Amino acid sequence: MKTKLLTTVLLIFVLVVSGFAQSTFSADASDMRNQATFESNAPLEDIVGVSNKLSIMVMINTNDITKMPKAKIGVDLASLKTGIELRDEHLRSPNWLDTDKYPKATFMLTGIFNPSSNTLNDGKKVKATANGQFTVHGVTKKISVPVELTFFKENAMTKAKMPGNLLKVKGKFSIKLSDYGVKIPSMVVGKLNEELQVGINFIASDAVGGMNPCNPCGPKKMKKNPCDPKKMMKAANPCNPCSPRK
């Protein structure tokens, strides 16, 4: 009887610790240190575009990153800069990205696979594959992205950058413009490649969670946890960072 009781207590302890390990890291578009890039290597011209306006929300279990991770990353396409203002205007136009109609590119994480380590340890890089849905120009496709994650426990050095524990994420993948309904105008044939390399590089903090309306411990304390796992299954749940309405 005592053995069964001890086993039950240990199991509850493990579940509680596992639950506390689920952390929410976020950053908003006002933090201009984060970066998304696209690179085109065409016969007549190489182009690199950069946006520093990223909205980020990552929910991840630091003890097991494969355990129900959630994330939504949005990139403001209207802020893309390539170094030539006229070219930037063309990129935003209806003939290309049509940013008035489709202002953002988004990546919604659905799972993390094949990690070099399931656990995020302070200062240690973890390589993995992030599966998800990438949307641009109103078209959504499933993609797999090789990523590198690094967790930093708050210390004097990290505080100089921002408060809280930090999560650094780097990733790079390729897309074909035609897969997303983007046609290359005749005027730039030979200057823009059909295949683009897309890169992401950001740092998010769990301290920003205090402003998260889904945080039951935030400024507006709630009697019930709006991020209850059962509610996370509802697409309209405002506390689901991967909700289509977010």
C-alpha positions as CSV (number, residue, x, y, z in Angstrom):
1,M,0.0,0.0,0.0
2,K,2.8,2.4,1.0
3,T,4.6,1.6,-2.3
4,K,1.5,2.4,-4.3
5,L,1.0,5.7,-2.4
6,L,4.7,6.7,-2.9
7,T,4.4,5.9,-6.6
8,T,1.3,8.0,-6.9
9,V,2.9,10.9,-5.1
10,L,6.0,10.7,-7.4
11,L,3.9,10.6,-10.5
12,I,1.9,13.7,-9.4
13,F,5.2,15.4,-8.6
14,V,6.6,14.7,-12.1
15,L,3.4,15.9,-13.7
16,V,3.5,19.1,-11.7
17,V,7.1,19.8,-12.5
18,S,6.5,19.1,-16.2
19,G,3.6,21.5,-16.2
20,F,5.6,24.3,-14.7
21,A,8.3,23.7,-17.4
22,Q,5.8,25.0,-20.0
23,S,7.0,28.5,-20.7
24,T,5.7,31.3,-22.9
25,F,8.2,33.4,-24.7
26,S,7.2,36.5,-26.6
27,A,8.3,39.6,-28.4
28,D,6.5,42.2,-30.4
29,A,7.1,44.2,-33.5
30,S,8.5,47.2,-31.5
31,D,11.6,45.2,-30.7
32,M,13.6,45.9,-33.8
33,R,16.4,43.6,-32.9
34,N,14.7,40.5,-34.3
35,Q,15.0,39.8,-38.0
36,A,13.5,38.0,-40.9
37,T,15.2,37.8,-44.3
38,F,14.7,36.6,-47.8
39,E,17.4,36.1,-50.3
40,S,17.2,35.8,-54.1
41,N,20.1,34.7,-56.2
42,A,19.2,35.3,-59.9
43,P,21.5,35.4,-63.0
44,L,21.5,39.2,-63.2
45,E,21.1,40.2,-59.6
46,D,21.3,39.1,-56.0
47,I,18.7,40.6,-53.6
48,V,18.5,40.4,-49.8
49,G,15.4,41.8,-48.1
50,V,15.1,42.4,-44.3
51,S,12.3,43.0,-41.9
52,N,12.8,43.8,-38.3
53,K,9.1,43.9,-37.4
54,L,8.3,40.5,-36.0
55,S,5.5,39.5,-33.6
56,I,6.4,36.3,-31.7
57,M,4.7,33.9,-29.3
58,V,6.2,30.6,-28.4
59,M,4.9,28.1,-25.8
60,I,7.4,25.4,-25.1
61,N,8.2,22.8,-22.4
62,T,11.8,23.4,-21.6
63,N,12.1,19.9,-20.1
64,D,10.8,18.3,-23.4
65,I,10.5,20.6,-26.4
66,T,8.6,17.9,-28.4
67,K,5.8,18.0,-25.9
68,M,2.9,20.0,-27.5
69,P,4.9,23.1,-28.5
70,K,2.9,26.0,-29.9
71,A,4.1,29.1,-31.7
72,K,3.0,31.8,-34.0
73,I,5.5,34.1,-35.8
74,G,4.3,37.0,-37.9
75,V,6.5,39.2,-40.2
76,D,5.4,42.6,-41.4
77,L,6.0,42.4,-45.1
78,A,5.3,46.1,-45.7
79,S,8.5,46.9,-43.7
80,L,10.8,44.8,-46.0
81,K,13.9,46.7,-47.1
82,T,16.2,45.6,-49.9
83,G,18.4,48.7,-50.1
84,I,16.6,50.3,-53.1
85,E,13.4,52.3,-52.3
86,L,11.9,51.9,-55.7
87,R,12.4,48.1,-55.6
88,D,10.8,48.1,-52.1
89,E,7.7,49.8,-53.6
90,H,7.5,47.2,-56.3
91,L,7.7,44.4,-53.7
92,R,4.8,45.9,-51.8
93,S,2.7,46.4,-55.0
94,P,-0.3,44.2,-56.1
95,N,2.0,42.8,-58.8
96,W,4.2,41.2,-56.2
97,L,3.5,40.6,-52.5
98,D,0.4,42.9,-52.4
99,T,1.1,43.9,-48.8
100,D,-2.1,46.1,-48.6
101,K,-4.1,42.9,-49.0
102,Y,-1.7,40.5,-47.4
103,P,0.3,42.5,-44.8
104,K,2.0,39.6,-43.0
105,A,3.8,36.4,-43.6
106,T,3.2,33.9,-40.7
107,F,4.6,30.6,-39.5
108,M,2.5,28.5,-37.1
109,L,4.3,25.7,-35.4
110,T,2.6,22.3,-35.2
111,G,5.5,20.2,-33.8
112,I,9.2,19.8,-33.1
113,F,10.9,16.6,-34.2
114,N,14.4,15.0,-34.1
115,P,15.9,17.3,-31.6
116,S,19.6,16.9,-30.7
117,S,18.4,17.2,-27.1
118,N,14.8,17.1,-25.8
119,T,15.8,19.5,-22.9
120,L,16.7,23.1,-23.1
121,N,19.7,23.7,-20.9
122,D,21.2,27.1,-20.1
123,G,23.4,28.3,-23.0
124,K,23.3,25.0,-24.9
125,K,22.3,25.0,-28.5
126,V,19.7,22.4,-29.6
127,K,19.1,21.6,-33.3
128,A,15.8,20.2,-34.4
129,T,13.2,20.2,-37.2
130,A,10.2,22.5,-36.7
131,N,7.1,21.5,-38.7
132,G,4.3,24.0,-39.3
133,Q,2.2,26.0,-41.7
134,F,3.7,29.0,-43.6
135,T,1.4,31.6,-45.0
136,V,2.3,34.4,-47.5
137,H,0.2,36.1,-50.2
138,G,-2.9,34.4,-48.8
139,V,-1.6,30.9,-49.4
140,T,-0.7,28.4,-46.7
141,K,1.6,25.5,-47.1
142,K,3.1,22.9,-44.8
143,I,6.8,23.2,-44.3
144,S,9.7,21.8,-42.3
145,V,12.3,24.1,-41.0
146,P,15.8,23.2,-39.6
147,V,16.1,25.3,-36.4
148,E,18.6,26.0,-33.7
149,L,17.2,26.9,-30.2
150,T,19.2,28.3,-27.3
151,F,17.8,28.9,-23.9
152,F,19.4,31.5,-21.6
153,K,18.5,31.5,-17.9
154,E,18.2,35.1,-16.6
155,N,21.5,36.5,-15.4
156,A,23.4,39.8,-15.2
157,M,24.4,39.5,-18.9
158,T,21.0,38.7,-20.2
159,K,19.3,41.4,-18.2
160,A,21.4,43.9,-20.1
161,K,19.5,42.8,-23.2
162,M,16.1,42.3,-21.7
163,P,14.5,40.9,-18.5
164,G,13.5,37.3,-18.0
165,N,14.7,33.9,-19.3
166,L,15.4,34.1,-23.0
167,L,14.8,31.9,-26.0
168,K,16.9,32.4,-29.1
169,V,15.7,30.8,-32.3
170,K,17.4,30.6,-35.7
171,G,16.0,28.9,-38.8
172,K,16.3,28.9,-42.6
173,F,14.1,27.3,-45.3
174,S,13.3,27.8,-49.0
175,I,10.1,28.5,-50.8
176,K,9.0,28.8,-54.5
177,L,7.1,32.0,-55.3
178,S,4.7,30.1,-57.6
179,D,3.6,27.8,-54.8
180,Y,2.2,30.9,-53.1
181,G,0.6,32.5,-56.1
182,V,3.3,35.1,-56.6
183,K,4.2,35.7,-60.2
184,I,7.5,37.3,-61.3
185,P,6.8,40.4,-63.4
186,S,8.4,40.4,-66.9
187,M,10.4,43.5,-66.0
188,V,12.4,41.6,-63.4
189,V,12.9,38.3,-65.1
190,G,16.5,37.3,-64.6
191,K,16.7,39.6,-61.6
192,L,14.5,37.7,-59.2
193,N,14.8,33.9,-58.6
194,E,11.7,31.7,-58.4
195,E,13.2,30.1,-55.3
196,L,13.8,32.3,-52.2
197,Q,15.8,31.5,-49.1
198,V,13.9,32.6,-46.0
199,G,15.6,33.2,-42.7
200,I,14.4,33.9,-39.2
201,N,16.5,35.0,-36.2
202,F,14.9,36.2,-32.9
203,I,15.2,36.4,-29.2
204,A,12.0,36.3,-27.0
205,S,11.6,36.6,-23.3
206,D,9.3,34.9,-20.8
207,A,9.1,38.1,-18.8
208,V,6.9,39.7,-21.4
209,G,4.3,37.2,-20.5
210,G,3.1,39.6,-17.8
211,M,1.4,41.6,-20.6
212,N,-0.1,38.4,-22.1
213,P,-3.9,38.4,-21.7
214,C,-3.7,34.6,-21.4
215,N,-1.4,34.8,-18.4
216,P,-3.6,34.0,-15.3
217,C,-0.8,35.6,-13.2
218,G,-0.7,38.8,-15.3
219,P,-1.9,42.3,-14.2
220,K,-5.5,41.3,-14.6
221,K,-5.6,38.1,-12.5
222,M,-8.3,35.6,-13.5
223,K,-10.2,33.1,-11.4
224,K,-9.8,30.4,-14.1
225,N,-6.9,29.6,-16.3
226,P,-8.0,30.6,-19.8
227,C,-5.1,28.6,-21.2
228,D,-6.5,25.4,-19.9
229,P,-5.4,22.6,-22.4
230,K,-9.1,21.8,-23.1
231,K,-9.7,25.3,-24.2
232,M,-6.5,25.3,-26.3
233,M,-8.3,23.0,-28.7
234,K,-10.8,25.7,-29.6
235,A,-9.7,27.7,-32.6
236,A,-11.6,30.8,-31.4
237,N,-9.9,30.7,-28.0
238,P,-8.3,34.2,-27.6
239,C,-5.6,32.6,-25.4
240,N,-4.4,30.3,-28.1
241,P,-1.4,32.0,-29.7
242,C,-2.0,29.8,-32.7
243,S,-5.6,30.8,-33.1
244,P,-6.4,32.0,-36.6
245,R,-7.9,35.2,-35.1
246,K,-4.7,36.2,-33.3
